[in-house]
Amino acid sequence: MAGLVRKTQREHLTGLRRAGQASETVFRTYGGLRCAFRFWKREGVLQDNPMERVERPRREHALIRPFSPEQAARLIDMPDTRGVYGLRDRAMMMLMLDSGLRISELLSLDAGRVDWLNCNVTVMGKGRKERSVPFSAKTGQALLEYAQARSKGPVKSGQFFLGNTGKPMCRSKARKLLLRYGHAADIEGVRISPHTLRHTFAVLDIRNGGDSFSLQEILGHSTLEMTRRYVNLASRDVAEPHKKFSPMEALLGKKPDAIPGRVGAYA
């Protein structure tokens, strides 16, 4: 019986992979099944835990491709800032690009937790961990312009970013807005999503000289593992142009007879 269950679970996990499910989904499914069978064995429902002999699936860590600086600039230029909602959408995108906030952290941001003097916001991250995240003066200006327009409309919630009715925005609406702006900006070759803004912030921060420890704190990562992936991705991005503009490629790419005064090697 245990052997049949093992075979069934292996086939189930294989089926998920063939169906195109992400490796993280397969990994979490495996973990859930393993916990369930462990519980049933502990409670005496089963004499054996067949999942103990089912191989752990490989967990791939594929990073979302970030926006290029040009794409990001086009994106935040799309909202019509003559109205409150355009000001809101520009401020939302600029804050995510400038701070790496998760969409849940952005939409739950309390209006009273924006520190205008010190240019930072205090958000509640994963695991109910509160952290302070800085933003730039330009983002602060965009936030202030929205805040002034926001105060003139219906305000029915303490959240900073509000929907048309004055109540908090939902994630699905925020995602749809971003997608609409992305299509209007003719952005192609990259997933248009709030999480891509977070990835873009992280990669640009490293490219611009940020360190992994500060980035870990800003992003709210519990370990350096995820932060290191951004460092590696930024390093790969830097390596590509180096291949094109490398001095050695330019020098050694010349034909031997094009280099005057060539001499033999020293003994």
Phi, psi and omega per residue, in radians:
M1 nan -0.804 -3.134
A2 -1.071 -0.673 3.138
G3 -1.126 -0.647 3.110
L4 -1.149 -0.727 3.124
V5 -1.114 -0.752 3.109
R6 -1.023 -0.782 -3.138
K7 -1.093 -0.737 -3.134
T8 -1.105 -0.753 -3.115
Q9 -1.205 -0.665 3.072
R10 -1.081 -0.745 3.129
E11 -1.129 -0.634 3.126
H12 -1.129 -0.796 3.141
L13 -1.160 -0.684 3.092
T14 -1.118 -0.682 3.116
G15 -1.099 -0.645 3.102
L16 -1.110 -0.711 3.124
R17 -1.129 -0.783 -3.125
R18 -1.142 -0.491 3.125
A19 -1.363 -0.038 3.088
G20 1.542 0.243 3.119
Q21 -1.197 2.553 -3.139
A22 -1.105 2.639 -3.122
S23 -1.064 -0.543 3.116
E24 -1.145 -0.659 3.105
T25 -1.133 -0.760 3.118
V26 -1.107 -0.747 -3.120
F27 -1.109 -0.757 -3.126
R28 -1.214 -0.616 3.076
T29 -1.091 -0.776 3.084
Y30 -1.019 -0.791 -3.135
G31 -1.104 -0.683 3.120
G32 -1.146 -0.754 3.111
L33 -1.123 -0.720 -3.135
R34 -1.082 -0.737 3.113
C35 -1.139 -0.713 -3.113
A36 -1.114 -0.819 -3.130
F37 -1.199 -0.563 3.081
R38 -1.126 -0.711 3.116
F39 -1.121 -0.784 -3.112
W40 -1.128 -0.605 3.095
K41 -1.202 -0.735 -3.133
R42 -1.128 -0.587 -3.131
E43 -1.462 -0.039 3.112
G44 1.485 0.095 3.104
V45 -1.223 -0.623 3.127
L46 -2.159 2.587 3.069
Q47 -1.522 -0.375 -3.075
D48 -2.386 2.618 3.055
N49 -1.831 1.727 -3.069
P50 -1.152 -0.379 -3.114
M51 -1.239 -0.276 3.128
E52 -1.155 -0.365 -3.137
R53 -1.950 0.281 3.000
V54 -1.670 2.184 -3.043
E55 -1.073 2.422 3.080
R56 -1.179 2.206 -3.133
P57 -1.180 2.639 3.127
R58 -1.200 2.371 -3.121
R59 -1.852 1.880 -3.137
E60 -1.560 2.526 3.139
H61 -2.092 1.494 3.136
A62 -1.672 2.115 3.133
L63 -1.408 2.535 3.058
I64 -1.217 2.356 3.114
R65 -1.151 2.244 -3.099
P66 -1.377 2.873 2.984
F67 -1.213 2.591 2.971
S68 -1.306 2.781 3.086
P69 -0.962 -0.648 3.132
E70 -1.159 -0.736 3.112
Q71 -1.122 -0.745 3.135
A72 -1.095 -0.707 3.141
A73 -1.142 -0.711 3.114
R74 -1.135 -0.650 -3.090
L75 -1.102 -0.839 -3.081
I76 -1.333 -0.150 3.099
D77 -1.579 -0.084 -3.050
M78 -1.334 -0.710 -3.078
P79 -1.072 2.491 3.066
D80 -1.427 1.797 -3.011
T81 -1.480 0.259 3.045
R82 -1.384 -0.210 3.127
G83 -2.180 2.934 -3.062
V84 -1.111 -0.643 -3.066
Y85 -1.298 -0.576 3.029
G86 -1.167 -0.692 3.068
L87 -1.091 -0.717 3.124
R88 -1.089 -0.843 -3.058
D89 -1.155 -0.690 3.089
R90 -1.118 -0.758 -3.137
A91 -1.106 -0.700 3.121
M92 -1.065 -0.859 -3.097
M93 -1.167 -0.695 3.128
M94 -1.147 -0.677 3.141
L95 -1.176 -0.706 3.107
M96 -1.154 -0.719 3.133
L97 -1.225 -0.425 -3.060
D98 -1.681 -0.235 -3.041
S99 -2.327 -0.275 -3.126
G100 1.265 0.387 3.132
L101 -1.101 2.507 2.958
R102 -1.228 2.710 -3.128
I103 -1.067 -0.629 3.122
S104 -1.144 -0.667 3.124
E105 -1.212 -0.677 -3.142
L106 -1.112 -0.850 -3.047
L107 -1.289 -0.377 3.116
S108 -1.644 0.024 -3.125
L109 -1.033 2.172 3.120
D110 -1.421 2.402 -3.112
A111 -1.023 -0.528 -3.136
G112 -1.384 -0.087 -3.127
R113 -1.780 0.251 3.021
V114 -1.625 2.007 -3.127
D115 -1.641 1.697 -3.063
W116 -1.196 -0.591 -3.078
L117 -1.205 -0.789 -3.083
N118 -1.710 0.039 3.099
C119 0.966 1.048 3.016
N120 -2.652 2.805 3.072
V121 -2.135 2.578 3.084
T122 -1.887 2.116 -3.074
V123 -2.162 2.818 3.064
M124 -1.778 1.970 -3.081
G125 -1.640 -2.842 3.135
K126 -1.102 2.553 3.139
G127 1.229 0.362 3.138
R128 0.990 0.669 3.116
K129 -1.769 2.139 -3.122
E130 -1.523 2.443 3.105
R131 -2.575 2.723 3.120
S132 -1.798 2.279 -3.063
V133 -2.150 2.199 -3.111
P134 -1.391 2.765 2.990
F135 -2.438 2.845 -3.062
S136 -1.451 2.973 3.133
A137 -1.122 -0.650 -3.138
K138 -1.158 -0.719 3.076
T139 -1.148 -0.677 3.098
G140 -1.043 -0.663 3.110
Q141 -1.141 -0.725 3.116
A142 -1.141 -0.694 3.110
L143 -1.138 -0.702 -3.130
L144 -1.162 -0.720 3.120
E145 -1.087 -0.711 3.088
Y146 -1.176 -0.734 -3.106
A147 -1.052 -0.684 3.131
Q148 -1.161 -0.733 3.113
A149 -1.238 -0.608 3.141
R150 -1.077 -0.663 -3.073
S151 -1.182 -0.296 -3.110
K152 -1.581 -0.149 -3.123
G153 -1.891 -2.996 3.119
P154 -1.224 2.225 3.120
V155 -2.153 1.823 -3.084
K156 -2.006 0.238 -3.117
S157 -2.683 2.771 3.121
G158 -1.446 -0.161 3.117
Q159 -1.143 2.573 -3.089
F160 -1.273 -0.799 -3.115
F161 -1.652 2.040 -3.038
L162 -2.031 2.698 3.069
G163 -1.451 -3.005 -3.075
N164 -1.095 -0.477 -3.090
T165 -1.587 0.008 -3.104
G166 1.541 0.078 3.102
K167 -1.796 2.899 -3.106
P168 -1.016 2.555 3.063
M169 -1.321 2.621 3.061
C170 -1.691 2.782 -3.078
R171 -1.067 -0.733 -3.072
S172 -1.067 -0.684 3.117
K173 -1.171 -0.733 3.126
A174 -1.075 -0.708 3.126
R175 -1.146 -0.727 -3.137
K176 -1.136 -0.689 3.106
L177 -1.073 -0.804 -3.128
L178 -1.098 -0.718 3.129
L179 -1.092 -0.717 3.140
R180 -1.114 -0.768 3.113
Y181 -1.147 -0.649 3.125
G182 -1.106 -0.733 3.106
H183 -1.175 -0.684 3.117
A184 -1.116 -0.535 3.140
A185 -1.516 0.077 3.129
D186 1.010 0.697 3.112
I187 -1.459 2.174 -3.125
E188 -2.306 2.808 3.064
G189 1.395 0.121 3.138
V190 -2.612 2.539 3.142
R191 -1.233 2.247 -3.132
I192 -1.637 1.774 -3.087
S193 -2.712 2.802 3.083
P194 -1.013 -0.621 -3.102
H195 -1.207 -0.476 3.069
T196 -1.161 -0.594 3.066
L197 -1.096 -0.703 3.119
R198 -1.117 -0.782 3.113
H199 -1.108 -0.698 -3.134
T200 -1.087 -0.775 3.086
F201 -0.983 -0.839 -3.061
A202 -1.080 -0.794 -3.108
V203 -1.177 -0.761 3.139
L204 -1.157 -0.597 3.107
D205 -1.079 -0.779 3.128
I206 -1.183 -0.748 3.135
R207 -1.049 -0.620 -3.081
N208 -1.507 0.171 3.031
G209 1.815 0.104 3.102
G210 -1.196 2.726 3.130
D211 -1.825 2.720 -3.027
S212 -1.140 -0.564 -3.116
F213 -1.224 -0.743 3.083
S214 -1.144 -0.695 3.135
L215 -1.112 -0.704 3.099
Q216 -1.004 -0.770 -3.119
E217 -1.181 -0.721 -3.128
I218 -1.143 -0.750 -3.101
L219 -1.343 -0.322 -3.136
G220 1.392 0.491 3.094
H221 -1.374 2.418 3.132
S222 -1.321 -0.450 3.110
T223 -2.318 2.982 3.125
L224 -1.437 -0.095 -3.031
E225 -0.991 -0.916 -3.108
M226 -1.174 -0.663 -3.129
T227 -1.098 -0.646 3.137
R228 -1.096 -0.539 3.132
R229 -1.143 -0.644 3.080
Y230 -1.148 -0.687 3.105
V231 -1.077 -0.782 3.138
N232 -1.128 -0.698 3.135
L233 -1.138 -0.757 3.117
A234 -1.116 -0.639 3.133
S235 -1.144 -0.701 3.107
R236 -1.128 -0.682 3.132
D237 -1.095 -0.665 3.131
V238 -1.238 -0.568 -3.077
A239 -1.218 -0.538 -3.093
E240 -1.097 -0.916 3.096
P241 -1.115 -0.493 3.135
H242 -1.098 -0.627 3.121
K243 -1.081 -0.593 -3.102
K244 -1.392 -0.684 -3.032
F245 -1.872 0.167 -3.121
S246 -1.002 2.295 3.091
P247 -1.030 -0.668 -3.126
M248 -1.172 -0.628 3.090
E249 -1.109 -0.691 -3.127
A250 -1.214 -0.715 -3.095
L251 -1.279 -0.892 -3.054
L252 -1.391 -0.192 3.106
G253 -1.366 -0.204 3.126
K254 -1.294 2.681 3.079
K255 -1.236 2.574 -3.105
P256 -0.946 -0.695 -3.080
D257 -1.330 -0.120 3.125
A258 -1.540 -0.087 -3.127
I259 -1.858 1.854 -3.083
P260 -1.234 2.690 3.027
G261 1.251 0.424 3.140
R262 -1.151 2.357 -3.140
V263 -2.191 2.889 3.131
G264 -1.285 2.893 -3.136
A265 -1.227 2.608 3.071
Y266 -1.251 2.568 3.111
A267 -1.354 nan nan
